[in-house]
Amino acid sequence: MIHIDITKAITTATGTKELCINTKIQQHEFIALTGESGSGKTTLLRILAGLEDAHGSIVVNGSAWMHNGVQQVPLHKRNIGFVFQDYALFDNMTIEQNLLFVANDTQLCQHLLEITQLWKIRKRYSKQLSGGQKQRVALARALMQKPQLLLLDEPLSALDKKMRIHLQQELKKLHKELQLTTVMVTHDMSDVYHLASRVFHIENGYITPHYAKKMQQKLFGEIIQIIEKNGENIAIVNFAHQLIEVLLNNEDHKDLQIGDTIALSLGEPTSVQ
């Protein structure tokens, strides 16, 4: 379990405000961290990683990483995987070398590069890659050390729709396979729906009261289109002005039509290709 009880002054477009987070994260949860730009989402990730100071404490599985605002466990001993928005790759290394620098595990390296569809170009240097390819390398590299805590700052934002859906599926599998605890900043409701077990929504410096509890139950969206793909019926669902593809694969869904409301449970898998 991770117990976070911290405060920190942050600068936003509307001035300085206090970020006040007091919450618990259970082992192996997948937390989606949402909120407006500047609300403190990335700051919270950086505090968890030990990259920024704050007042208060962070206790992970009984070990105090921070106590009374003093770092007790340095960054390099926290066993954290962190995907930054700027990727932070080594330009003088190939894709493969970037991963093996973290851990000399060639089998896991190949597994992750195949999942992220980078194996065939593993000898390329990062300066030769597109933004989406760099993002996939950063994600694979973060998973190389099988981290105790995986921190993701919009890890799928630079990807096209097809790759995003593919990596949502694979990231969910890896989260379970590697027994990760994950906190992911995202603005995309599709990520929330397909990946999260709980949602922390930061508003005015606080996690919105009862928001996570409500979101754990059901999301409701309107079906705006039903299409057939690979022999299966797919509903295009509008939730909060974002479109989510949902596989209609059981008896409860067979009579659904355009305009109907559908309930979406967090973390449901999808087989959309």
N, C-alpha and C positions, 0 to 999 in steps of 0.2 A: 504493500500500500504506500501511496505517496500522499503526505499531508503538507499542504501549502498554506502558509499564513504569512503573507507579505504585504507591504505597502511600498509604493515608490511614486515620486512626483514625475509625471511625464508631460512633455510639451506637445500640444495639439494645435490644430488650425484655429481653435477658439481660445487658446491660452493654456496655462498650466493647470493640470488636474491631478488628483490622487488616484493611482491604481491600487485598489484594495481587494486582494484575492484571499479568501479563506475557504478552502475546499479540500476534498479528498478524492483521490483517483485509485481505484482498485487495481490490483495486479491483472494484467492481460486485457484491460479495457482499451477501446479505441475511442479516444475523445476527439470530437470535431470542435474547434475553437473558432467561433464566428463573431462578427461585430463590424462596425463601420471602420474605415481606414483611420488610423490614428487612435483607435480605442485602447491599444496596449497589447494586442495579441502577440506580435513578434517580440515585444519587450518581455512578456511572460516567458516565452520560449527561451530567450537569452538569459533570463534570471535562473531558470531551471538548469540551463547548461553551465552556469557559473561564469558567463561572459559579461554579466552586468550585476552590480550590487543592488541591494534593496534592504529595507528594514524588515525584521521578522525572521521566520524560520522555514526550512524545508527539511522534512524527514522522509527518507526513502527506505522502506523495509526495516525500520528501526534504527537506521544510521542517519545522523544529522549531517546533511550536506551544508546547511547554513543554520547558525544559531545566534539569535540576537543581532542579526545583520552581519555577522562575521562568517566568511566562507570557512567551512571545516574540512571539506573534501575538494581538492583542486579538480579542474576540468578534466585533466588527463586520467584521473582515477574514477571518474563517474560512469564509465561504460555507457556513453551516450552516442547514438547516431543522430547527426543533425544535417538536414538538407536546407541550406541557405537559399535565399532568392537569387543570389549572385553565383550560386553553384560552387565557387571556391575550389575549382579543379587545378591540378598541377599541369601547366601548359607544356612543360618539358617531358611529360610522360604520355604514353599511349593510354587508351581507355583501359586496357587490361592492366597496365602498370599502376594506374590510379587505384584500382581495386586491390591489387596484390600488395600495395604499399601499406594498406590497412591491416591485412592479415594474409599470410602466406598459405592460402587454402585454395588451390587451383580448382578443386571440384566445386566448391561453393561459387567461386568466381565464374566458372563456366555456366553453372545453373542460373545465376543472376543475370548474366549477359544474354543468355538464351531467352529468359523470361522478358527482358526489356528489349529484345530484338536487336541487340548490339553485337552479338557474337561474331558475325561475319565482318564487322568493321573494327574489331577489337584492337587492331594494330595502328589505327589512326590516332593522331595527336588531338588534344582537346581544341586547339586553335582551328582545326579543320572541321569542326562539328557545328551543326545548327543549334539554335537555342533549345529546341525540343530534345535533341540528342544529348546535349550537355545536362539537361534536367534529368534524363534517364540515367546517365552515368552517375550523377550525384546521388540519386536514389539508390542505385545498386551499391555504390561505395559505402553509403551509410549503413547498409544491411550486412556488409562484409564481416563486421565484428560481432554480429548477433547481439545487438545492444540490449542492455537492461531497460533502457528508455529510448524510444525513437521519437525525435522531434522533427516535424515536417512543416516548412513554411511555404504553403501553396506549391506542393511538389509536382502537381500535374497541370499547372496553369498554362505552360507554353506548348502543350501537346494538342494535336488535332483530335477531333471527336472520337475517331475510331481507336487511336492509340490510348486516349484517356480511358475509354471504357475497358480496353484490354488490361491496362495497368490497374484500374480499380479492382478488377477480378483477381489479378495476380497478387496485388498488395494485400488484399483480404486473406488470400491463401497463405502468404508468407507471414502475415501477422499471427496466424494460428500455428503454422509450422514451426516458426522460430520462437513462439511463445513470448511475443513482444508486448510491451505496454506502449501505446502510441498516442501522442498529442499532435494533431494536425490543424494548422491554420488554413482555412479555406473560405472563399466567398461563393463557392459553387454548390448549390443544393444537391446536385447529382452526386458529388463526393460524400455529402452528409448522408444521403439516402443509402448509397451502396456500401459505405464503409463504417459509419459511426455506430457505436453502441450507446453513446450519450453525447449530448451537445452542451457546451458551455458558451453562452452568448454574453459577451462583455458589452455593457452599456453604462455610460456615465461612471466608468471606473470599477464597476462591480459585475459579477456574474448575475444576470437577471434572475431574481427569485423565482423558483419553481419552474424555470424554463426547461432545464434538463429533464425534470420529472415529466413534464407534459410531452416533450419531444420523444421520450422513450416509448410512449404509447403508439400513437399513429400520426402520420402526416396525411393531409387530405388534398387531393388535386383533381383538376378537371381533365377528362380525356378529350383531346382536341383532334386526334387522328388515330386510326388503327391501320396498321400495315402488316403485310406478310413478309417475313425475312427468314431465309433458310428453312422454309416449311413451317414456321411458327408465327403465331400472331403476337404482334408487338403494339402496345398502346403508347402513344406519345402523350405524356401527362404534363399539364401546366401547373407547376407549384411555385407560388411566389414569383411569378414572371420568369421562371426558369423551366426549361423543358427536360424531362426525364423519360428515358425509354424503359418500359416495364414489360417483362415477359408475362403474357397471359397463359398460364400453364396449369390451371386447375378448374374444377367444376364451378367454383364460385365466380369465375371470370367469364364463363362462356357466353353469357347474355349481355355483357357490357357493350354499350354503344357510345358513339361520340356525344359529348355533353354530359355523360354520367360522371359522378364523383367516385373516385377510387381511394381507398385507404392504403397508405404505404407504410410498412413497418421499417424502422431504421435497421440498416445493416443487411437487408435482404440481398441475396446474390442475384446476379443477372447473367443470362447467357447470350446477350446481344453481341453480335460480332461487328 
